[in-house]
Amino acid sequence: KEVGIPRSTLYAFKIVEEKLGHLRIAEDINWSARRWLSLTDNPKEWIKRIEDEGLSSSQVIRLIKQEKGVKKGKRMAICPHCGAQQEAEFACLAAI
């Protein structure tokens, strides 16, 4: 059923919810920061760090990008074929 939201956005919501839905995250942490949190190996550890250090959403995003080695201007993408989350230039072998 059409809901007026792109399928890729709904898929991103699903991935983030699956990874973070059981965790308590401060209400002031925005969607973009939550999406980046979902890309970490240990979101629970990051949430503790957010609470302990009083990090803002922009700080969370910047720190996770630094940890992952993502250079400024790189975007993350979720592959519609396999669900992998990689930099936007990523080419999925499932699509071939």
C-alpha positions in Angstrom: 0.0 0.0 0.0 1.3 3.5 -0.9 2.1 5.6 2.1 3.9 8.5 0.4 7.3 7.5 1.8 10.0 6.1 -0.5 10.6 2.3 -0.1 14.3 2.9 0.6 13.3 5.2 3.6 10.9 2.6 5.0 13.7 0.0 4.6 16.1 2.2 6.5 13.5 2.7 9.3 13.1 -1.1 9.5 16.9 -1.7 9.7 17.4 0.9 12.4 14.4 -0.3 14.4 15.6 -3.9 14.3 19.1 -2.9 15.5 18.1 -0.2 18.1 14.4 -0.8 18.9 15.2 -2.6 22.2 17.5 0.1 23.4 16.6 3.3 25.3 18.0 6.3 23.4 17.7 9.9 24.6 14.8 11.6 22.9 17.0 14.5 21.7 19.1 12.1 19.5 17.7 12.6 16.0 17.0 10.2 13.2 20.3 10.7 11.4 22.3 10.0 14.6 20.1 6.9 15.2 20.8 5.7 11.7 24.6 6.0 12.3 24.2 4.3 15.7 22.6 1.4 13.9 25.8 1.0 11.8 28.1 0.5 14.8 29.2 -2.8 16.1 28.0 -2.0 19.7 25.2 0.6 19.8 24.6 -0.1 23.5 28.2 1.1 24.2 27.6 4.2 22.1 24.4 5.0 24.0 26.2 4.8 27.3 28.8 7.2 25.9 26.1 9.6 24.7 24.7 9.6 28.2 28.1 9.8 30.0 29.5 12.6 27.8 26.2 14.4 27.0 26.9 14.1 23.3 24.6 15.9 20.8 23.4 14.2 17.6 25.9 16.0 15.4 28.7 14.9 17.8 27.5 11.3 17.6 27.5 11.4 13.9 30.9 13.0 13.6 32.5 10.5 16.1 31.0 7.4 14.4 32.1 8.7 11.0 35.6 9.2 12.4 35.6 5.7 13.9 34.5 4.2 10.6 37.0 6.2 8.6 34.3 7.9 6.6 35.6 11.0 5.0 33.6 14.2 4.7 31.1 14.1 1.9 30.8 10.3 1.9 27.2 9.0 2.3 26.0 5.7 3.6 23.6 3.6 1.6 21.6 0.5 2.2 21.7 -2.0 -0.7 18.2 -2.9 -1.8 19.5 -6.3 -2.9 21.3 -7.6 0.2 20.7 -5.0 2.9 24.4 -4.2 3.4 25.1 -0.8 4.7 28.1 0.7 3.0 29.4 4.0 1.6 27.3 5.2 -1.3 30.0 4.1 -3.9 29.5 0.5 -2.7 28.6 -1.9 -5.5 26.6 -5.0 -4.4 27.5 -8.3 -5.9 23.9 -9.5 -5.4 22.8 -7.0 -8.1 25.0 -8.5 -10.7 
